[in-house]
Amino acid sequence: MTTHALVAAIGPTLTGWLDTDEHRDQAHALHQLIADREGSYVAAAWLIGMNPHLNDDAPLQAIRNGHSADARAAAHAYLNS
């Protein structure tokens, strides 16, 4: 179910770019975290945008590279700003 929700949120190309179920689950959780407060479009843009808390990598890139804890911290920093 998470994969279907993530495809609906960020599209099949970006979802397929995340190569494990764990990465897709992590991306979905961060999307939901931000979408609950900012809306789905903002959450999707946040996932693919350059992020200063991640040395200008996108949160999806950080998740794919095994830095999901850093991406989560960046999400909380975004929500608390």
mmJSON file of the N, C-alpha and C atoms, coordinates in Angstrom:
{"data_MODEL":{"atom_site":{
"group_PDB":["ATOM","ATOM","ATOM","ATOM","ATOM","ATOM","ATOM","ATOM","ATOM","ATOM","ATOM","ATOM","ATOM","ATOM","ATOM","ATOM","ATOM","ATOM","ATOM","ATOM","ATOM","ATOM","ATOM","ATOM","ATOM","ATOM","ATOM","ATOM","ATOM","ATOM","ATOM","ATOM","ATOM","ATOM","ATOM","ATOM","ATOM","ATOM","ATOM","ATOM","ATOM","ATOM","ATOM","ATOM","ATOM","ATOM","ATOM","ATOM","ATOM","ATOM","ATOM","ATOM","ATOM","ATOM","ATOM","ATOM","ATOM","ATOM","ATOM","ATOM","ATOM","ATOM","ATOM","ATOM","ATOM","ATOM","ATOM","ATOM","ATOM","ATOM","ATOM","ATOM","ATOM","ATOM","ATOM","ATOM","ATOM","ATOM","ATOM","ATOM","ATOM","ATOM","ATOM","ATOM","ATOM","ATOM","ATOM","ATOM","ATOM","ATOM","ATOM","ATOM","ATOM","ATOM","ATOM","ATOM","ATOM","ATOM","ATOM","ATOM","ATOM","ATOM","ATOM","ATOM","ATOM","ATOM","ATOM","ATOM","ATOM","ATOM","ATOM","ATOM","ATOM","ATOM","ATOM","ATOM","ATOM","ATOM","ATOM","ATOM","ATOM","ATOM","ATOM","ATOM","ATOM","ATOM","ATOM","ATOM","ATOM","ATOM","ATOM","ATOM","ATOM","ATOM","ATOM","ATOM","ATOM","ATOM","ATOM","ATOM","ATOM","ATOM","ATOM","ATOM","ATOM","ATOM","ATOM","ATOM","ATOM","ATOM","ATOM","ATOM","ATOM","ATOM","ATOM","ATOM","ATOM","ATOM","ATOM","ATOM","ATOM","ATOM","ATOM","ATOM","ATOM","ATOM","ATOM","ATOM","ATOM","ATOM","ATOM","ATOM","ATOM","ATOM","ATOM","ATOM","ATOM","ATOM","ATOM","ATOM","ATOM","ATOM","ATOM","ATOM","ATOM","ATOM","ATOM","ATOM","ATOM","ATOM","ATOM","ATOM","ATOM","ATOM","ATOM","ATOM","ATOM","ATOM","ATOM","ATOM","ATOM","ATOM","ATOM","ATOM","ATOM","ATOM","ATOM","ATOM","ATOM","ATOM","ATOM","ATOM","ATOM","ATOM","ATOM","ATOM","ATOM","ATOM","ATOM","ATOM","ATOM","ATOM","ATOM","ATOM","ATOM","ATOM","ATOM","ATOM","ATOM","ATOM","ATOM","ATOM","ATOM","ATOM","ATOM","ATOM","ATOM","ATOM","ATOM","ATOM","ATOM","ATOM","ATOM"],
"id":[1,2,3,4,5,6,7,8,9,10,11,12,13,14,15,16,17,18,19,20,21,22,23,24,25,26,27,28,29,30,31,32,33,34,35,36,37,38,39,40,41,42,43,44,45,46,47,48,49,50,51,52,53,54,55,56,57,58,59,60,61,62,63,64,65,66,67,68,69,70,71,72,73,74,75,76,77,78,79,80,81,82,83,84,85,86,87,88,89,90,91,92,93,94,95,96,97,98,99,100,101,102,103,104,105,106,107,108,109,110,111,112,113,114,115,116,117,118,119,120,121,122,123,124,125,126,127,128,129,130,131,132,133,134,135,136,137,138,139,140,141,142,143,144,145,146,147,148,149,150,151,152,153,154,155,156,157,158,159,160,161,162,163,164,165,166,167,168,169,170,171,172,173,174,175,176,177,178,179,180,181,182,183,184,185,186,187,188,189,190,191,192,193,194,195,196,197,198,199,200,201,202,203,204,205,206,207,208,209,210,211,212,213,214,215,216,217,218,219,220,221,222,223,224,225,226,227,228,229,230,231,232,233,234,235,236,237,238,239,240,241,242,243],
"type_symbol":["N","C","C","N","C","C","N","C","C","N","C","C","N","C","C","N","C","C","N","C","C","N","C","C","N","C","C","N","C","C","N","C","C","N","C","C","N","C","C","N","C","C","N","C","C","N","C","C","N","C","C","N","C","C","N","C","C","N","C","C","N","C","C","N","C","C","N","C","C","N","C","C","N","C","C","N","C","C","N","C","C","N","C","C","N","C","C","N","C","C","N","C","C","N","C","C","N","C","C","N","C","C","N","C","C","N","C","C","N","C","C","N","C","C","N","C","C","N","C","C","N","C","C","N","C","C","N","C","C","N","C","C","N","C","C","N","C","C","N","C","C","N","C","C","N","C","C","N","C","C","N","C","C","N","C","C","N","C","C","N","C","C","N","C","C","N","C","C","N","C","C","N","C","C","N","C","C","N","C","C","N","C","C","N","C","C","N","C","C","N","C","C","N","C","C","N","C","C","N","C","C","N","C","C","N","C","C","N","C","C","N","C","C","N","C","C","N","C","C","N","C","C","N","C","C","N","C","C","N","C","C","N","C","C","N","C","C","N","C","C","N","C","C"],
"label_atom_id":["N","CA","C","N","CA","C","N","CA","C","N","CA","C","N","CA","C","N","CA","C","N","CA","C","N","CA","C","N","CA","C","N","CA","C","N","CA","C","N","CA","C","N","CA","C","N","CA","C","N","CA","C","N","CA","C","N","CA","C","N","CA","C","N","CA","C","N","CA","C","N","CA","C","N","CA","C","N","CA","C","N","CA","C","N","CA","C","N","CA","C","N","CA","C","N","CA","C","N","CA","C","N","CA","C","N","CA","C","N","CA","C","N","CA","C","N","CA","C","N","CA","C","N","CA","C","N","CA","C","N","CA","C","N","CA","C","N","CA","C","N","CA","C","N","CA","C","N","CA","C","N","CA","C","N","CA","C","N","CA","C","N","CA","C","N","CA","C","N","CA","C","N","CA","C","N","CA","C","N","CA","C","N","CA","C","N","CA","C","N","CA","C","N","CA","C","N","CA","C","N","CA","C","N","CA","C","N","CA","C","N","CA","C","N","CA","C","N","CA","C","N","CA","C","N","CA","C","N","CA","C","N","CA","C","N","CA","C","N","CA","C","N","CA","C","N","CA","C","N","CA","C","N","CA","C","N","CA","C","N","CA","C","N","CA","C","N","CA","C","N","CA","C","N","CA","C","N","CA","C","N","CA","C"],
"label_alt_id":[null,null,null,null,null,null,null,null,null,null,null,null,null,null,null,null,null,null,null,null,null,null,null,null,null,null,null,null,null,null,null,null,null,null,null,null,null,null,null,null,null,null,null,null,null,null,null,null,null,null,null,null,null,null,null,null,null,null,null,null,null,null,null,null,null,null,null,null,null,null,null,null,null,null,null,null,null,null,null,null,null,null,null,null,null,null,null,null,null,null,null,null,null,null,null,null,null,null,null,null,null,null,null,null,null,null,null,null,null,null,null,null,null,null,null,null,null,null,null,null,null,null,null,null,null,null,null,null,null,null,null,null,null,null,null,null,null,null,null,null,null,null,null,null,null,null,null,null,null,null,null,null,null,null,null,null,null,null,null,null,null,null,null,null,null,null,null,null,null,null,null,null,null,null,null,null,null,null,null,null,null,null,null,null,null,null,null,null,null,null,null,null,null,null,null,null,null,null,null,null,null,null,null,null,null,null,null,null,null,null,null,null,null,null,null,null,null,null,null,null,null,null,null,null,null,null,null,null,null,null,null,null,null,null,null,null,null,null,null,null,null,null,null],
"label_comp_id":["MET","MET","MET","THR","THR","THR","THR","THR","THR","HIS","HIS","HIS","ALA","ALA","ALA","LEU","LEU","LEU","VAL","VAL","VAL","ALA","ALA","ALA","ALA","ALA","ALA","ILE","ILE","ILE","GLY","GLY","GLY","PRO","PRO","PRO","THR","THR","THR","LEU","LEU","LEU","THR","THR","THR","GLY","GLY","GLY","TRP","TRP","TRP","LEU","LEU","LEU","ASP","ASP","ASP","THR","THR","THR","ASP","ASP","ASP","GLU","GLU","GLU","HIS","HIS","HIS","ARG","ARG","ARG","ASP","ASP","ASP","GLN","GLN","GLN","ALA","ALA","ALA","HIS","HIS","HIS","ALA","ALA","ALA","LEU","LEU","LEU","HIS","HIS","HIS","GLN","GLN","GLN","LEU","LEU","LEU","ILE","ILE","ILE","ALA","ALA","ALA","ASP","ASP","ASP","ARG","ARG","ARG","GLU","GLU","GLU","GLY","GLY","GLY","SER","SER","SER","TYR","TYR","TYR","VAL","VAL","VAL","ALA","ALA","ALA","ALA","ALA","ALA","ALA","ALA","ALA","TRP","TRP","TRP","LEU","LEU","LEU","ILE","ILE","ILE","GLY","GLY","GLY","MET","MET","MET","ASN","ASN","ASN","PRO","PRO","PRO","HIS","HIS","HIS","LEU","LEU","LEU","ASN","ASN","ASN","ASP","ASP","ASP","ASP","ASP","ASP","ALA","ALA","ALA","PRO","PRO","PRO","LEU","LEU","LEU","GLN","GLN","GLN","ALA","ALA","ALA","ILE","ILE","ILE","ARG","ARG","ARG","ASN","ASN","ASN","GLY","GLY","GLY","HIS","HIS","HIS","SER","SER","SER","ALA","ALA","ALA","ASP","ASP","ASP","ALA","ALA","ALA","ARG","ARG","ARG","ALA","ALA","ALA","ALA","ALA","ALA","ALA","ALA","ALA","HIS","HIS","HIS","ALA","ALA","ALA","TYR","TYR","TYR","LEU","LEU","LEU","ASN","ASN","ASN","SER","SER","SER"],
"label_asym_id":["A","A","A","A","A","A","A","A","A","A","A","A","A","A","A","A","A","A","A","A","A","A","A","A","A","A","A","A","A","A","A","A","A","A","A","A","A","A","A","A","A","A","A","A","A","A","A","A","A","A","A","A","A","A","A","A","A","A","A","A","A","A","A","A","A","A","A","A","A","A","A","A","A","A","A","A","A","A","A","A","A","A","A","A","A","A","A","A","A","A","A","A","A","A","A","A","A","A","A","A","A","A","A","A","A","A","A","A","A","A","A","A","A","A","A","A","A","A","A","A","A","A","A","A","A","A","A","A","A","A","A","A","A","A","A","A","A","A","A","A","A","A","A","A","A","A","A","A","A","A","A","A","A","A","A","A","A","A","A","A","A","A","A","A","A","A","A","A","A","A","A","A","A","A","A","A","A","A","A","A","A","A","A","A","A","A","A","A","A","A","A","A","A","A","A","A","A","A","A","A","A","A","A","A","A","A","A","A","A","A","A","A","A","A","A","A","A","A","A","A","A","A","A","A","A","A","A","A","A","A","A","A","A","A","A","A","A","A","A","A","A","A","A"],
"label_entity_id":["1","1","1","1","1","1","1","1","1","1","1","1","1","1","1","1","1","1","1","1","1","1","1","1","1","1","1","1","1","1","1","1","1","1","1","1","1","1","1","1","1","1","1","1","1","1","1","1","1","1","1","1","1","1","1","1","1","1","1","1","1","1","1","1","1","1","1","1","1","1","1","1","1","1","1","1","1","1","1","1","1","1","1","1","1","1","1","1","1","1","1","1","1","1","1","1","1","1","1","1","1","1","1","1","1","1","1","1","1","1","1","1","1","1","1","1","1","1","1","1","1","1","1","1","1","1","1","1","1","1","1","1","1","1","1","1","1","1","1","1","1","1","1","1","1","1","1","1","1","1","1","1","1","1","1","1","1","1","1","1","1","1","1","1","1","1","1","1","1","1","1","1","1","1","1","1","1","1","1","1","1","1","1","1","1","1","1","1","1","1","1","1","1","1","1","1","1","1","1","1","1","1","1","1","1","1","1","1","1","1","1","1","1","1","1","1","1","1","1","1","1","1","1","1","1","1","1","1","1","1","1","1","1","1","1","1","1","1","1","1","1","1","1"],
"label_seq_id":[1,1,1,2,2,2,3,3,3,4,4,4,5,5,5,6,6,6,7,7,7,8,8,8,9,9,9,10,10,10,11,11,11,12,12,12,13,13,13,14,14,14,15,15,15,16,16,16,17,17,17,18,18,18,19,19,19,20,20,20,21,21,21,22,22,22,23,23,23,24,24,24,25,25,25,26,26,26,27,27,27,28,28,28,29,29,29,30,30,30,31,31,31,32,32,32,33,33,33,34,34,34,35,35,35,36,36,36,37,37,37,38,38,38,39,39,39,40,40,40,41,41,41,42,42,42,43,43,43,44,44,44,45,45,45,46,46,46,47,47,47,48,48,48,49,49,49,50,50,50,51,51,51,52,52,52,53,53,53,54,54,54,55,55,55,56,56,56,57,57,57,58,58,58,59,59,59,60,60,60,61,61,61,62,62,62,63,63,63,64,64,64,65,65,65,66,66,66,67,67,67,68,68,68,69,69,69,70,70,70,71,71,71,72,72,72,73,73,73,74,74,74,75,75,75,76,76,76,77,77,77,78,78,78,79,79,79,80,80,80,81,81,81],
"pdbx_PDB_ins_code":[null,null,null,null,null,null,null,null,null,null,null,null,null,null,null,null,null,null,null,null,null,null,null,null,null,null,null,null,null,null,null,null,null,null,null,null,null,null,null,null,null,null,null,null,null,null,null,null,null,null,null,null,null,null,null,null,null,null,null,null,null,null,null,null,null,null,null,null,null,null,null,null,null,null,null,null,null,null,null,null,null,null,null,null,null,null,null,null,null,null,null,null,null,null,null,null,null,null,null,null,null,null,null,null,null,null,null,null,null,null,null,null,null,null,null,null,null,null,null,null,null,null,null,null,null,null,null,null,null,null,null,null,null,null,null,null,null,null,null,null,null,null,null,null,null,null,null,null,null,null,null,null,null,null,null,null,null,null,null,null,null,null,null,null,null,null,null,null,null,null,null,null,null,null,null,null,null,null,null,null,null,null,null,null,null,null,null,null,null,null,null,null,null,null,null,null,null,null,null,null,null,null,null,null,null,null,null,null,null,null,null,null,null,null,null,null,null,null,null,null,null,null,null,null,null,null,null,null,null,null,null,null,null,null,null,null,null,null,null,null,null,null,null],
"Cartn_x":[0.818,0.0,0.858,1.972,2.836,3.314,3.68,4.17,3.097,1.861,0.78,0.566,0.615,0.442,1.602,2.795,3.957,3.896,3.474,3.303,2.293,1.21,0.209,0.782,1.704,2.255,3.376,4.303,5.481,5.659,4.787,4.843,5.636,5.416,6.061,7.568,8.022,9.454,10.27,9.878,10.621,10.462,9.274,9.073,9.969,10.05,10.905,12.379,12.756,14.154,14.605,13.666,13.97,13.964,15.112,15.287,14.933,14.502,14.091,12.754,12.057,10.803,11.059,12.177,12.517,12.657,13.329,13.481,12.129,11.294,9.969,9.132,9.23,8.509,8.998,10.307,10.864,10.416,10.44,10.005,8.522,7.735,6.297,6.05,6.767,6.592,6.93,8.005,8.358,7.357,6.882,5.861,4.63,4.188,3.013,3.247,4.424,4.76,4.581,5.111,5.021,3.637,3.065,1.753,0.665,0.769,-0.245,-0.345,0.746,0.746,0.764,1.457,1.69,0.958,0.433,-0.232,0.67,0.04,0.758,1.726,1.334,2.214,3.478,3.33,4.499,5.399,4.797,5.581,6.36,5.714,6.399,7.551,7.31,8.377,9.522,9.195,10.236,11.104,10.498,11.25,12.26,11.978,12.866,13.727,13.49,14.228,15.557,16.443,17.71,17.408,18.152,17.883,19.168,19.19,20.409,20.834,19.888,20.228,20.886,20.844,21.423,22.526,23.241,24.313,23.804,22.604,21.931,21.543,21.604,21.021,19.514,18.774,17.339,17.104,16.042,15.738,15.623,15.056,14.999,16.396,17.321,18.711,19.313,19.07,19.592,19.039,17.744,17.135,17.773,17.901,18.485,19.921,20.641,22.035,22.18,21.062,21.125,21.156,20.761,20.784,19.367,18.522,17.127,16.984,17.836,17.765,18.063,18.995,19.304,18.126,17.478,16.311,15.173,14.987,13.945,14.265,15.518,15.911,15.663,15.936,15.692,14.194,13.371,11.924,11.45,11.968,11.578,12.076,13.273,13.786,12.897,12.467,11.574,10.256,9.681,8.394,8.49,9.658,9.838,10.37,10.529,11.073,9.978],
"Cartn_y":[-1.196,0.0,1.255,1.257,2.431,2.807,1.827,2.126,2.825,2.364,2.996,4.436,4.67,6.023,6.92,6.38,7.162,7.479,6.522,6.777,7.899,7.885,8.943,10.299,10.294,11.539,12.108,11.251,11.772,11.197,10.288,9.724,8.431,7.675,6.359,6.436,7.459,7.55,7.737,8.703,8.944,7.802,7.22,6.078,4.919,4.656,3.583,3.833,5.094,5.454,5.015,4.93,4.408,2.89,2.274,0.88,-0.173,0.238,-0.762,-0.372,-1.357,-1.081,-0.187,-0.394,0.43,1.901,2.16,3.54,4.143,3.35,3.847,4.136,3.272,3.5,4.774,4.986,6.182,7.445,7.401,8.555,8.827,7.771,7.942,8.562,8.096,8.639,10.127,10.53,11.949,12.756,12.184,12.875,13.12,12.108,12.253,13.274,13.242,14.166,15.61,15.917,17.283,17.564,16.609,16.812,17.066,16.469,16.671,18.139,18.862,20.268,21.229,20.84,21.764,21.39,20.197,19.728,18.834,18.027,17.016,17.606,18.692,19.269,19.846,20.502,21.049,19.911,18.857,17.712,17.064,16.915,16.328,17.219,18.519,19.453,19.412,19.305,19.243,18.001,16.88,15.635,15.693,16.463,16.468,17.723,18.688,19.945,19.898,20.807,20.95,21.358,20.78,21.036,21.461,22.639,23.116,22.251,21.557,20.679,19.378,19.138,17.909,18.246,19.335,19.788,19.955,20.478,20.747,19.505,18.336,17.141,17.179,16.497,16.34,15.262,15.387,14.348,12.952,12.833,11.506,10.951,11.819,11.386,10.911,11.664,11.271,9.904,9.709,8.413,7.306,7.519,6.499,6.167,7.177,6.975,6.465,6.114,5.528,6.543,7.77,8.825,9.275,8.302,8.64,9.406,9.138,9.883,11.362,11.645,13.037,13.681,12.929,13.449,13.728,12.86,13.071,14.319,14.496,15.69,16.949,16.87,18.006,18.306,17.277,17.477,18.179,17.758,18.407,19.849,20.087,21.456,22.323,21.782,22.504,22.832,21.858,22.071,23.004,23.092,23.947,25.329,25.601,26.927,27.954],
"Cartn_z":[0.0,0.0,0.0,0.697,0.739,-0.65,-1.457,-2.799,-3.616,-3.529,-4.288,-3.836,-2.536,-2.011,-2.438,-2.45,-2.855,-4.341,-5.159,-6.593,-6.797,-6.051,-6.171,-5.764,-4.819,-4.298,-5.163,-5.608,-6.315,-7.711,-8.108,-9.444,-9.512,-10.589,-10.709,-10.962,-11.652,-11.95,-10.684,-9.86,-8.624,-7.636,-7.581,-6.692,-7.117,-8.426,-8.93,-8.707,-8.611,-8.368,-6.983,-6.039,-4.702,-4.807,-4.627,-5.019,-3.974,-2.782,-1.789,-1.169,-0.646,0.057,1.267,1.931,3.094,2.689,1.581,1.108,0.731,0.079,-0.287,0.965,1.965,3.226,3.909,3.904,4.53,3.79,2.466,1.674,1.909,1.95,2.189,3.556,4.567,5.918,5.955,5.282,5.265,4.453,3.36,2.58,3.455,4.165,5.025,6.13,6.72,7.797,7.332,6.165,5.646,5.07,4.369,3.748,4.782,5.928,6.969,7.37,7.242,7.631,6.444,5.379,4.273,2.983,2.901,1.692,0.858,0.027,-0.744,-1.766,-2.44,-3.456,-2.835,-1.698,-1.004,-0.54,-0.017,0.451,-0.692,-1.841,-2.999,-3.449,-3.503,-3.899,-2.894,-1.618,-0.593,-0.777,-1.096,-1.258,-2.399,-3.433,-4.595,-4.699,-3.801,-3.871,-3.134,-3.539,-2.82,-1.386,-0.447,0.956,1.662,2.264,2.92,4.109,4.723,5.847,5.386,4.083,3.508,2.509,2.764,1.86,0.435,0.317,-0.953,-1.744,-1.132,-1.755,-1.527,-2.374,-2.167,-1.109,-0.326,0.653,0.037,-1.173,-1.805,-2.051,-2.436,-2.646,-1.324,-0.262,1.052,1.467,1.268,1.611,0.786,-0.498,-1.384,-0.99,-0.48,-0.082,1.345,1.979,3.317,4.446,4.172,5.188,5.546,5.796,6.087,7.395,8.37,9.633,9.386,8.502,8.159,7.429,6.546,5.834,6.812,7.783,8.8,9.618,9.993,10.746,9.91,8.622,7.733,7.64,7.627,7.594,8.865,9.996,11.247,11.298,10.783,10.724,9.838,8.716,7.82,8.524,9.179,9.84,11.036,11.629,12.806,12.464,11.18,10.802,10.636],
"occupancy":[1.0,1.0,1.0,1.0,1.0,1.0,1.0,1.0,1.0,1.0,1.0,1.0,1.0,1.0,1.0,1.0,1.0,1.0,1.0,1.0,1.0,1.0,1.0,1.0,1.0,1.0,1.0,1.0,1.0,1.0,1.0,1.0,1.0,1.0,1.0,1.0,1.0,1.0,1.0,1.0,1.0,1.0,1.0,1.0,1.0,1.0,1.0,1.0,1.0,1.0,1.0,1.0,1.0,1.0,1.0,1.0,1.0,1.0,1.0,1.0,1.0,1.0,1.0,1.0,1.0,1.0,1.0,1.0,1.0,1.0,1.0,1.0,1.0,1.0,1.0,1.0,1.0,1.0,1.0,1.0,1.0,1.0,1.0,1.0,1.0,1.0,1.0,1.0,1.0,1.0,1.0,1.0,1.0,1.0,1.0,1.0,1.0,1.0,1.0,1.0,1.0,1.0,1.0,1.0,1.0,1.0,1.0,1.0,1.0,1.0,1.0,1.0,1.0,1.0,1.0,1.0,1.0,1.0,1.0,1.0,1.0,1.0,1.0,1.0,1.0,1.0,1.0,1.0,1.0,1.0,1.0,1.0,1.0,1.0,1.0,1.0,1.0,1.0,1.0,1.0,1.0,1.0,1.0,1.0,1.0,1.0,1.0,1.0,1.0,1.0,1.0,1.0,1.0,1.0,1.0,1.0,1.0,1.0,1.0,1.0,1.0,1.0,1.0,1.0,1.0,1.0,1.0,1.0,1.0,1.0,1.0,1.0,1.0,1.0,1.0,1.0,1.0,1.0,1.0,1.0,1.0,1.0,1.0,1.0,1.0,1.0,1.0,1.0,1.0,1.0,1.0,1.0,1.0,1.0,1.0,1.0,1.0,1.0,1.0,1.0,1.0,1.0,1.0,1.0,1.0,1.0,1.0,1.0,1.0,1.0,1.0,1.0,1.0,1.0,1.0,1.0,1.0,1.0,1.0,1.0,1.0,1.0,1.0,1.0,1.0,1.0,1.0,1.0,1.0,1.0,1.0,1.0,1.0,1.0,1.0,1.0,1.0,1.0,1.0,1.0,1.0,1.0,1.0],
"B_iso_or_equiv":[0.0,0.0,0.0,0.0,0.0,0.0,0.0,0.0,0.0,0.0,0.0,0.0,0.0,0.0,0.0,0.0,0.0,0.0,0.0,0.0,0.0,0.0,0.0,0.0,0.0,0.0,0.0,0.0,0.0,0.0,0.0,0.0,0.0,0.0,0.0,0.0,0.0,0.0,0.0,0.0,0.0,0.0,0.0,0.0,0.0,0.0,0.0,0.0,0.0,0.0,0.0,0.0,0.0,0.0,0.0,0.0,0.0,0.0,0.0,0.0,0.0,0.0,0.0,0.0,0.0,0.0,0.0,0.0,0.0,0.0,0.0,0.0,0.0,0.0,0.0,0.0,0.0,0.0,0.0,0.0,0.0,0.0,0.0,0.0,0.0,0.0,0.0,0.0,0.0,0.0,0.0,0.0,0.0,0.0,0.0,0.0,0.0,0.0,0.0,0.0,0.0,0.0,0.0,0.0,0.0,0.0,0.0,0.0,0.0,0.0,0.0,0.0,0.0,0.0,0.0,0.0,0.0,0.0,0.0,0.0,0.0,0.0,0.0,0.0,0.0,0.0,0.0,0.0,0.0,0.0,0.0,0.0,0.0,0.0,0.0,0.0,0.0,0.0,0.0,0.0,0.0,0.0,0.0,0.0,0.0,0.0,0.0,0.0,0.0,0.0,0.0,0.0,0.0,0.0,0.0,0.0,0.0,0.0,0.0,0.0,0.0,0.0,0.0,0.0,0.0,0.0,0.0,0.0,0.0,0.0,0.0,0.0,0.0,0.0,0.0,0.0,0.0,0.0,0.0,0.0,0.0,0.0,0.0,0.0,0.0,0.0,0.0,0.0,0.0,0.0,0.0,0.0,0.0,0.0,0.0,0.0,0.0,0.0,0.0,0.0,0.0,0.0,0.0,0.0,0.0,0.0,0.0,0.0,0.0,0.0,0.0,0.0,0.0,0.0,0.0,0.0,0.0,0.0,0.0,0.0,0.0,0.0,0.0,0.0,0.0,0.0,0.0,0.0,0.0,0.0,0.0,0.0,0.0,0.0,0.0,0.0,0.0,0.0,0.0,0.0,0.0,0.0,0.0],
"pdbx_formal_charge":[null,null,null,null,null,null,null,null,null,null,null,null,null,null,null,null,null,null,null,null,null,null,null,null,null,null,null,null,null,null,null,null,null,null,null,null,null,null,null,null,null,null,null,null,null,null,null,null,null,null,null,null,null,null,null,null,null,null,null,null,null,null,null,null,null,null,null,null,null,null,null,null,null,null,null,null,null,null,null,null,null,null,null,null,null,null,null,null,null,null,null,null,null,null,null,null,null,null,null,null,null,null,null,null,null,null,null,null,null,null,null,null,null,null,null,null,null,null,null,null,null,null,null,null,null,null,null,null,null,null,null,null,null,null,null,null,null,null,null,null,null,null,null,null,null,null,null,null,null,null,null,null,null,null,null,null,null,null,null,null,null,null,null,null,null,null,null,null,null,null,null,null,null,null,null,null,null,null,null,null,null,null,null,null,null,null,null,null,null,null,null,null,null,null,null,null,null,null,null,null,null,null,null,null,null,null,null,null,null,null,null,null,null,null,null,null,null,null,null,null,null,null,null,null,null,null,null,null,null,null,null,null,null,null,null,null,null,null,null,null,null,null,null],
"auth_seq_id":[1,1,1,2,2,2,3,3,3,4,4,4,5,5,5,6,6,6,7,7,7,8,8,8,9,9,9,10,10,10,11,11,11,12,12,12,13,13,13,14,14,14,15,15,15,16,16,16,17,17,17,18,18,18,19,19,19,20,20,20,21,21,21,22,22,22,23,23,23,24,24,24,25,25,25,26,26,26,27,27,27,28,28,28,29,29,29,30,30,30,31,31,31,32,32,32,33,33,33,34,34,34,35,35,35,36,36,36,37,37,37,38,38,38,39,39,39,40,40,40,41,41,41,42,42,42,43,43,43,44,44,44,45,45,45,46,46,46,47,47,47,48,48,48,49,49,49,50,50,50,51,51,51,52,52,52,53,53,53,54,54,54,55,55,55,56,56,56,57,57,57,58,58,58,59,59,59,60,60,60,61,61,61,62,62,62,63,63,63,64,64,64,65,65,65,66,66,66,67,67,67,68,68,68,69,69,69,70,70,70,71,71,71,72,72,72,73,73,73,74,74,74,75,75,75,76,76,76,77,77,77,78,78,78,79,79,79,80,80,80,81,81,81],
"auth_comp_id":["MET","MET","MET","THR","THR","THR","THR","THR","THR","HIS","HIS","HIS","ALA","ALA","ALA","LEU","LEU","LEU","VAL","VAL","VAL","ALA","ALA","ALA","ALA","ALA","ALA","ILE","ILE","ILE","GLY","GLY","GLY","PRO","PRO","PRO","THR","THR","THR","LEU","LEU","LEU","THR","THR","THR","GLY","GLY","GLY","TRP","TRP","TRP","LEU","LEU","LEU","ASP","ASP","ASP","THR","THR","THR","ASP","ASP","ASP","GLU","GLU","GLU","HIS","HIS","HIS","ARG","ARG","ARG","ASP","ASP","ASP","GLN","GLN","GLN","ALA","ALA","ALA","HIS","HIS","HIS","ALA","ALA","ALA","LEU","LEU","LEU","HIS","HIS","HIS","GLN","GLN","GLN","LEU","LEU","LEU","ILE","ILE","ILE","ALA","ALA","ALA","ASP","ASP","ASP","ARG","ARG","ARG","GLU","GLU","GLU","GLY","GLY","GLY","SER","SER","SER","TYR","TYR","TYR","VAL","VAL","VAL","ALA","ALA","ALA","ALA","ALA","ALA","ALA","ALA","ALA","TRP","TRP","TRP","LEU","LEU","LEU","ILE","ILE","ILE","GLY","GLY","GLY","MET","MET","MET","ASN","ASN","ASN","PRO","PRO","PRO","HIS","HIS","HIS","LEU","LEU","LEU","ASN","ASN","ASN","ASP","ASP","ASP","ASP","ASP","ASP","ALA","ALA","ALA","PRO","PRO","PRO","LEU","LEU","LEU","GLN","GLN","GLN","ALA","ALA","ALA","ILE","ILE","ILE","ARG","ARG","ARG","ASN","ASN","ASN","GLY","GLY","GLY","HIS","HIS","HIS","SER","SER","SER","ALA","ALA","ALA","ASP","ASP","ASP","ALA","ALA","ALA","ARG","ARG","ARG","ALA","ALA","ALA","ALA","ALA","ALA","ALA","ALA","ALA","HIS","HIS","HIS","ALA","ALA","ALA","TYR","TYR","TYR","LEU","LEU","LEU","ASN","ASN","ASN","SER","SER","SER"],
"auth_asym_id":["A","A","A","A","A","A","A","A","A","A","A","A","A","A","A","A","A","A","A","A","A","A","A","A","A","A","A","A","A","A","A","A","A","A","A","A","A","A","A","A","A","A","A","A","A","A","A","A","A","A","A","A","A","A","A","A","A","A","A","A","A","A","A","A","A","A","A","A","A","A","A","A","A","A","A","A","A","A","A","A","A","A","A","A","A","A","A","A","A","A","A","A","A","A","A","A","A","A","A","A","A","A","A","A","A","A","A","A","A","A","A","A","A","A","A","A","A","A","A","A","A","A","A","A","A","A","A","A","A","A","A","A","A","A","A","A","A","A","A","A","A","A","A","A","A","A","A","A","A","A","A","A","A","A","A","A","A","A","A","A","A","A","A","A","A","A","A","A","A","A","A","A","A","A","A","A","A","A","A","A","A","A","A","A","A","A","A","A","A","A","A","A","A","A","A","A","A","A","A","A","A","A","A","A","A","A","A","A","A","A","A","A","A","A","A","A","A","A","A","A","A","A","A","A","A","A","A","A","A","A","A","A","A","A","A","A","A","A","A","A","A","A","A"],
"auth_atom_id":["N","CA","C","N","CA","C","N","CA","C","N","CA","C","N","CA","C","N","CA","C","N","CA","C","N","CA","C","N","CA","C","N","CA","C","N","CA","C","N","CA","C","N","CA","C","N","CA","C","N","CA","C","N","CA","C","N","CA","C","N","CA","C","N","CA","C","N","CA","C","N","CA","C","N","CA","C","N","CA","C","N","CA","C","N","CA","C","N","CA","C","N","CA","C","N","CA","C","N","CA","C","N","CA","C","N","CA","C","N","CA","C","N","CA","C","N","CA","C","N","CA","C","N","CA","C","N","CA","C","N","CA","C","N","CA","C","N","CA","C","N","CA","C","N","CA","C","N","CA","C","N","CA","C","N","CA","C","N","CA","C","N","CA","C","N","CA","C","N","CA","C","N","CA","C","N","CA","C","N","CA","C","N","CA","C","N","CA","C","N","CA","C","N","CA","C","N","CA","C","N","CA","C","N","CA","C","N","CA","C","N","CA","C","N","CA","C","N","CA","C","N","CA","C","N","CA","C","N","CA","C","N","CA","C","N","CA","C","N","CA","C","N","CA","C","N","CA","C","N","CA","C","N","CA","C","N","CA","C","N","CA","C","N","CA","C","N","CA","C","N","CA","C","N","CA","C","N","CA","C","N","CA","C"],
"pdbx_PDB_model_num":[1,1,1,1,1,1,1,1,1,1,1,1,1,1,1,1,1,1,1,1,1,1,1,1,1,1,1,1,1,1,1,1,1,1,1,1,1,1,1,1,1,1,1,1,1,1,1,1,1,1,1,1,1,1,1,1,1,1,1,1,1,1,1,1,1,1,1,1,1,1,1,1,1,1,1,1,1,1,1,1,1,1,1,1,1,1,1,1,1,1,1,1,1,1,1,1,1,1,1,1,1,1,1,1,1,1,1,1,1,1,1,1,1,1,1,1,1,1,1,1,1,1,1,1,1,1,1,1,1,1,1,1,1,1,1,1,1,1,1,1,1,1,1,1,1,1,1,1,1,1,1,1,1,1,1,1,1,1,1,1,1,1,1,1,1,1,1,1,1,1,1,1,1,1,1,1,1,1,1,1,1,1,1,1,1,1,1,1,1,1,1,1,1,1,1,1,1,1,1,1,1,1,1,1,1,1,1,1,1,1,1,1,1,1,1,1,1,1,1,1,1,1,1,1,1,1,1,1,1,1,1,1,1,1,1,1,1,1,1,1,1,1,1]
}}}
